[in-house]
């Protein structure tokens, strides 16, 4: 019963470094999402994908890139890390998208600190 | 634009107390409404939902009613337990199929024995 798996759980980056947050799901969901959660600010959508080969921007895409080469995997790439990207990142997946069920299945999160 | 406003936290209650967490929304038409819960160290999980006006969502003793006239979706529970300590998020999915689920800022609940 793995569900949505994110790695790493914790990471410290220096300003200007790059890294990739990995996300994989084993539920055969077509829809996948990346959110960031800042203290007291709720969740903001970074990017989402409605299927392999298709991605689209959310509310806060600047400074990030994604790809979706398979149904299972949806990595998030941070280029030139900045302190403003210090946050907790959540990957989520959904069977039919929010318009169908509204239920997102979340990973446990990746806490990123940029110093 | 679409937005969700939740009551400010944190909220601290004693076990068996009554819980209300207020949520109001701004959206055109008839969005779908949700409550998600985040237990310490975990990701969010869906608690309950309502997809049309006057619908009542319920789960694990929690309830919320979709009130179109007051644009509200308040979360209630008659008797909270220590295990209900978590952060609760109200969210909406805009009518028309947008994938951009809009979350409130979250309300932290602590229940003391």
Interface residues (C-beta under 8 A of the other chain):
Chain A: X4 X31 X33 X40 X41 X42 X43 X44 X45 X48 X50 X56 X58 X59 X90 X92 X97 X98 X99 X102 X103 X104 X105 X106 X107 X108 X109
Chain B: X4 X32 X34 X36 X41 X42 X43 X44 X45 X46 X49 X51 X89 X93 X96 X97 X98 X99 X100 X101 X103 X104 X105 X106
